Amino acid sequence: MAVAGEYFFYFMLYSFLGWVLEGSYSLYSAGTFRKKGFLRGPFKPMYGFAPLLLLSAKDLGFPFPLIVALALIIPSAVEYASGWLLKAAFHKQWWDYSEMPYQMQGHICLKFSLYWWGLALACMYGLHPFIEMLYRQIEPLWLLLLPLAALMLTADLLWTCRTRRHGLKGLELREG
């Protein structure tokens, strides 16, 4: 069973890898690596939360068929909840699947849910064993860097919320 520092390592690494994945997809589809996300820094927390929830289920000893089902449900639920929360808090939708078939309020769609499903299974059973080995090798260094990483993520989150909130208030003042 993983401890908090180890889970935070996975969260940070998978959030960063999600940023790389989305940037690469944006480069392929739009010709530019930089795709605006919620945070200002190189992290996509959705890509950190979904693997943590799946790893927790695996660590709890859930049977493989249930893990396979959760690999479809959890990333889609995280994406939906993230989209809904961001829209509710900031009145902006960072992604929109409303033009795609089998979508729900533009936050999720079947096509990308199936992509996330395959990605989640590949991550858990292909990539994660290597990430676990990496963590074991750098654990002492990570435990020293953990406060700095937590501070950087917290600062990014606070700065992003503050600037996005001010942007929203400025917009409301101009419209009112």
Helices and strands as residue ranges (DSSP letters): H 4-30, H 45-59, H 64-90, E 103-104, E 108-109, H 110-122, I 123-127, H 128-175
